[in-house]
């Protein structure tokens, strides 16, 4: 079964694709969808959603995990992130992909074993678990793969408390 992990962002949205076979997780693909900050919001969302549709067509996932909104001091950033997440979730659902949400704490706990792990610890565990070498500049892709791993562990029987469908 193919699953997506998505780290949403208006500037950069990370997408990780993994395969779940029995209790094994296998790396398939990762990418970062980038938008131009000078482009109006609706067109940036269109770019992200079109790319998600293309990736769904290519990899045909059954499930997608998307990182839940975190606490933000900047209200405008939180609203933009909410719009991005909503657009991605609606796009996935329209493509018949089941969507689940996980908090950053749940993702870090699933991947690293510690909910307050830093980005470098998460990246290193993603590399170990999926037997890949990620480039230093791909933290969005690393976070997306971590989100996918979290869902993969959930689907293979390592249930996480507090996951929402």
Buried (B, 14 or more C-beta within 10 A) or exposed (E): EBBBBBBBBBBBBBBBBBBBEEEEBEBBBBBBBBBEEEEEEEEBBBBBBEBBBEBBEEBEBEBBBBBBBEEEEEEEEBEBBEBBBEBBBEBBEEBEBBBBBBBBBBBBBBBBEEEEBEEEBBBBBBBEBBEEEBEEEBBBBBBBBBBBBBBBBBBBEEEBEEBEE
